[in-house]
């Protein structure tokens, strides 16, 4: 059960976030034209999923928009990136604690290398458990 949860968290933070981001963008664009019906929103959900995963997954949640409040907020868009940020930083901190026993100062979170390393760390942890 723990392994499943670790892998699910990694997949959610690193894979499905892209789908939600694309869905949010498409919803905003479509809402500029007219109010959207449930079938239209479900269609956009399906298209966002297929864009990234095609038929590689067994189904998708076309109602993901109904359970995520950020799809309804009027003034804050794409806020779910903060969760991925926190997840990746926490993976790096966990690795530092595991290897050094204390936090290591000097990490440059503005560098591409830091984020590449964070993604690799998150994936490696999900795979090695």
Secondary structure by P-SEA (a helix, b strand, c coil): caaaaaaaaaaaaccaaaaaaaaaaaaaaaaacccccaaaaaaaaaaaaaaccccccccccccccccccccccccccccaaaaaaaaaaaaaaaaaaacccccccccccccaaaaaaaaaaaaaaaaac
